[in-house]
Amino acid sequence: MLKVAVIGLGDISKIHIPAIQANPNAELVAVCDNNESLKDTVPGVNFYTDYHEMLEKENLDVVHNCLPHYLHYPVTKDCVEKGVHVFQEKPLGINAEEGQALVHLEDKHCDVKIGVCLQNRYNESFEMLKDIVDGGEYGKVIGVKGLVAWFRSKEYYEAKPWRGQKKYAGGGTMINQALHTLDLMQLVGGKIDSIRGSVDQLLDYGIDVEDTATAHIHFANGAKGLFFSTNGNAVNSSVELQVIFEKGKFTIKDSILTRVNEEGKKEELVEDAKLPGSKFYYGASHAKTINQFYYCILQDSLDYLHAKDALVSMQMIDAILLSSETKQKIKMEG
């Protein structure tokens, strides 16, 4: 039985905690948050306001890092150096440099696992789409489109001011709302050669992170990518991921994978499981991702999402930000 703790009792912890409690091989024994008023959030478990104290007093196997972005790397590092496995929410850190440091951390402590929550990789629609890409039945990928048109109010940033400050969040719409879309785009498009991007603040919120971003992506295999993300929409519209092949077009929208058939009509192939409640847009794959990580700990397997798996999307964000600043195309490393 894995002894599990959660650090950070914000919005995303409400998705992690039920998944932990539902896993027969895990026991949630402690939670930690610097807000004392959250003490009774999770009945029956020990509550701490200092994670260092929790690490000293509890005999933990796994910690879920659900903290704000700027605390991802330092807190994960402290846990790993204590010999505790970490399941960390995205992003790796506030930029690709911190992401690379997390990769080095896992390499240095090869007996400790760092799993990253890129749960959309486990959505049924994307799993089928990735199989189609890998199968080659429809020829080469020639185009990839990723669209995220969401709404975030000024109050969203005022409620948690770190979200609107680059030194704490690392960025805006890209790192907070569209990171999963960038991750999936690079998985189906392949290695990236270069990116030309632009970011802006279209909303009068007084924040110093971007609320809108666009990019044109050149993949090494010759495919072209179009990325657009904004928090300036009227509502949270469905995320869209489209892959154009030499002999076909497939689209994930409204959590459904469709194919345009030979008659030019949309054919539904598979629909994702849905998460109930107001946070439905998180998708229902957190539990699958968490369960897989726990399985790998118990079986000493490496078949989970590592820090290195999440690094490319961080590098994409850095490249788009730099391209916007310099007005130049940015070559991707590696």
C-alpha positions in Angstrom: 0.0 0.0 0.0 1.5 3.3 -1.1 1.4 6.1 1.5 0.5 9.3 -0.3 0.4 13.0 0.5 -0.8 16.1 -1.4 1.0 19.4 -1.2 -1.2 22.3 -2.3 -5.0 22.3 -1.8 -6.0 24.5 -4.7 -8.4 23.8 -7.6 -6.4 20.9 -9.1 -6.1 19.0 -5.9 -9.8 18.4 -6.0 -9.2 16.3 -9.1 -6.2 14.4 -7.6 -7.6 13.6 -4.2 -10.6 11.5 -5.4 -8.3 9.6 -7.8 -5.9 8.8 -4.9 -8.8 7.7 -2.7 -10.2 5.5 -5.4 -7.0 3.6 -6.0 -6.9 0.3 -4.0 -3.1 0.4 -3.8 -2.9 3.9 -2.2 -3.7 5.5 1.1 -4.0 9.3 1.4 -2.3 9.9 4.8 -1.5 13.7 4.7 -2.2 17.0 3.0 -0.3 20.3 3.2 -1.2 23.9 2.5 -0.1 27.1 4.0 -3.7 28.2 4.4 -4.7 27.0 7.9 -8.4 27.5 7.0 -8.2 24.4 4.7 -7.4 22.1 7.6 -10.7 20.2 7.4 -10.8 20.0 3.6 -9.9 16.3 3.7 -11.3 14.6 6.8 -9.3 11.7 8.4 -5.9 12.7 7.2 -3.1 14.6 8.8 -2.9 18.3 7.9 0.3 20.4 7.7 1.1 24.0 6.9 4.8 23.2 6.3 5.7 20.5 3.8 9.2 20.1 5.3 7.6 19.1 8.6 5.3 16.7 6.7 8.3 15.0 5.0 10.0 14.6 8.4 7.0 13.2 10.3 5.3 11.0 7.6 6.7 7.8 6.1 5.6 8.7 2.6 6.0 6.8 -0.7 4.5 9.4 -3.0 3.8 13.2 -2.9 1.5 15.0 -5.4 2.8 18.4 -6.1 -0.2 20.6 -6.8 1.4 23.9 -6.0 1.6 27.1 -8.1 4.1 26.9 -11.0 7.1 28.6 -9.3 7.0 26.0 -6.5 7.0 23.0 -8.8 10.7 22.5 -9.2 11.9 23.5 -5.6 9.3 21.4 -3.8 9.7 18.4 -6.1 13.5 18.7 -5.6 13.1 18.6 -1.8 10.8 15.6 -2.0 13.1 13.6 -4.4 16.1 14.3 -2.2 14.2 12.8 0.6 13.7 9.7 -1.5 10.0 10.3 -2.1 8.4 9.7 -5.5 6.7 12.7 -6.9 3.6 13.0 -9.1 3.8 16.7 -10.3 1.2 18.8 -11.9 2.1 20.6 -15.1 4.2 22.6 -15.9 7.7 21.3 -15.1 8.5 24.8 -13.8 8.3 28.4 -14.9 10.4 27.9 -18.0 12.4 25.3 -20.0 15.5 25.9 -17.9 13.7 24.8 -14.7 12.2 21.9 -16.8 15.7 20.8 -17.8 16.8 21.0 -14.1 13.9 18.6 -13.3 15.1 16.2 -16.0 18.7 16.3 -14.5 17.2 15.8 -11.0 15.5 12.6 -12.1 18.7 11.4 -13.9 20.6 12.0 -10.7 18.2 10.2 -8.4 17.4 7.3 -10.7 15.8 5.3 -7.8 13.1 8.0 -7.4 10.4 8.5 -9.9 9.1 11.9 -11.1 5.8 11.6 -12.9 4.3 14.6 -14.7 0.6 15.1 -15.2 0.1 15.3 -18.9 -3.2 13.5 -18.7 -4.6 14.4 -22.1 -2.2 11.9 -23.6 -4.4 9.2 -22.1 -7.7 10.6 -23.5 -9.3 8.0 -25.7 -9.5 10.3 -28.6 -5.8 11.1 -28.6 -4.7 7.6 -28.0 -6.6 6.6 -31.2 -5.3 9.6 -33.1 -1.7 8.8 -32.1 -2.2 5.2 -33.3 -3.4 6.5 -36.6 -0.4 8.7 -37.0 2.0 5.9 -36.1 0.2 3.4 -38.4 0.9 5.4 -41.5 -2.3 4.3 -43.3 -3.2 7.8 -44.3 0.3 8.8 -45.4 2.6 11.5 -43.9 1.4 14.2 -41.6 1.4 17.5 -43.5 -0.4 19.8 -41.1 -1.2 20.1 -37.4 -3.6 22.7 -35.9 -4.1 23.4 -32.2 -6.8 25.9 -31.0 -7.6 26.9 -27.4 -10.2 29.7 -27.1 -11.1 30.0 -23.5 -12.4 32.7 -21.1 -10.7 33.9 -17.9 -12.1 36.8 -16.0 -10.1 39.5 -14.3 -11.3 38.0 -11.0 -9.6 34.8 -12.0 -6.2 36.6 -11.7 -7.2 38.7 -8.7 -8.3 35.7 -6.7 -4.8 34.2 -7.1 -2.4 37.0 -8.2 0.5 34.6 -9.0 -1.4 33.6 -12.1 -0.8 37.0 -13.7 2.8 37.5 -12.8 5.5 36.0 -15.0 8.0 35.5 -12.2 5.5 33.2 -10.5 3.5 31.7 -13.3 6.1 31.7 -16.1 3.5 32.9 -18.6 -0.2 33.1 -19.2 -2.5 31.3 -21.6 0.2 29.1 -23.0 1.7 27.6 -19.8 -1.6 27.6 -17.9 -4.3 26.8 -20.4 -2.7 25.5 -23.6 0.3 23.5 -22.4 -1.5 20.2 -23.1 -2.4 21.2 -26.6 1.3 22.1 -27.4 2.3 18.8 -25.9 -0.1 16.9 -28.1 0.9 18.9 -31.2 4.5 17.9 -30.9 3.6 14.3 -30.3 1.7 14.0 -33.6 3.9 16.4 -35.6 7.2 15.1 -34.5 10.5 16.9 -34.0 10.3 20.6 -34.4 12.7 22.5 -36.5 11.6 26.1 -35.8 8.8 28.3 -34.5 7.7 31.8 -35.3 5.3 33.2 -32.7 3.6 36.2 -31.3 2.0 37.0 -27.9 -0.1 39.8 -26.7 -2.3 41.2 -24.0 -5.7 41.8 -25.5 -7.5 42.1 -22.1 -7.3 45.1 -19.9 -6.4 43.1 -16.8 -3.1 44.7 -15.7 -1.3 41.4 -15.7 2.2 40.9 -17.1 1.6 37.5 -18.8 0.2 36.9 -22.2 -3.5 36.3 -22.6 -3.3 35.5 -26.3 -0.6 33.6 -28.3 -0.2 32.5 -31.9 2.6 30.5 -33.6 3.6 28.9 -36.9 5.5 25.7 -36.4 7.9 24.1 -38.8 8.3 20.4 -38.1 11.5 18.6 -39.2 9.5 16.3 -41.4 8.2 19.2 -43.5 4.7 19.4 -41.8 3.4 22.8 -40.8 1.7 23.7 -37.5 -0.7 26.4 -36.5 -1.2 27.2 -32.8 -3.6 29.7 -31.3 -4.5 30.2 -27.7 -6.4 32.9 -25.9 -8.2 33.6 -22.6 -10.2 36.4 -24.3 -13.0 34.3 -25.6 -16.6 34.8 -24.3 -16.7 31.3 -22.9 -14.6 28.2 -22.7 -14.9 26.7 -26.2 -13.8 23.2 -27.0 -10.1 22.7 -27.5 -9.5 21.6 -31.1 -6.6 19.4 -32.4 -6.5 18.6 -36.1 -4.1 16.5 -38.0 -4.0 16.6 -41.8 -2.5 13.7 -43.6 -1.7 13.2 -47.3 -4.8 11.0 -47.5 -7.1 12.2 -44.7 -8.1 14.6 -42.0 -8.8 13.9 -38.4 -10.1 16.3 -35.7 -10.5 16.1 -32.0 -13.2 18.6 -30.9 -15.8 18.4 -28.2 -13.8 15.5 -26.9 -14.7 13.4 -30.0 -12.3 12.2 -32.6 -13.8 12.5 -36.1 -12.6 11.6 -39.6 -13.7 13.2 -42.9 -14.6 10.2 -44.9 -14.5 9.6 -48.7 -17.9 11.3 -49.1 -16.7 14.4 -47.3 -18.8 13.7 -44.2 -17.7 13.6 -40.6 -17.5 10.2 -39.1 -17.3 9.9 -35.3 -14.6 7.4 -34.2 -14.4 7.7 -30.4 -15.5 9.9 -27.5 -13.5 10.7 -24.4 -14.8 9.8 -21.0 -16.0 13.0 -19.3 -15.3 14.4 -15.9 -18.5 15.5 -14.1 -18.9 18.9 -12.6 -17.7 22.4 -13.4 -14.1 21.4 -14.2 -15.2 19.0 -17.0 -12.6 20.6 -19.3 -9.8 19.0 -17.3 -10.9 15.7 -18.9 -11.3 12.4 -17.1 -7.7 11.0 -17.6 -6.1 12.3 -14.4 -7.0 9.0 -12.7 -5.6 7.0 -15.5 -2.3 8.9 -15.4 -2.1 8.6 -11.6 -2.9 4.9 -11.6 -0.3 4.3 -14.2 2.3 6.1 -12.1 1.4 4.1 -9.0 1.6 0.9 -11.0 5.1 1.8 -12.2 6.2 2.5 -8.6 4.9 -0.9 -7.4 6.3 -2.8 -10.4 9.5 -0.7 -10.7 8.6 0.1 -14.3 9.6 3.1 -16.3 6.4 3.3 -18.3 5.1 6.6 -17.0 5.3 10.2 -18.1 8.8 11.5 -17.2 10.1 15.0 -16.8 11.8 14.6 -20.2 8.5 13.9 -21.8 7.2 17.3 -20.8 10.2 19.3 -21.7 9.5 19.9 -25.4 6.2 21.8 -24.7 8.1 24.0 -22.3 10.8 24.7 -25.0 8.0 25.5 -27.4 6.6 28.2 -25.0 10.0 29.7 -24.5 10.6 29.8 -28.3 7.2 31.5 -28.9 7.9 34.1 -26.2 11.4 34.8 -27.6 10.1 34.9 -31.2 7.5 37.5 -30.2 10.2 39.6 -28.4 12.8 39.4 -31.3 10.4 39.2 -34.2 12.5 36.3 -35.5 12.0 32.6 -36.2 13.5 30.6 -33.4 15.3 27.3 -34.1 14.5 24.6 -31.6 17.3 22.7 -29.9 17.8 18.9 -29.9 
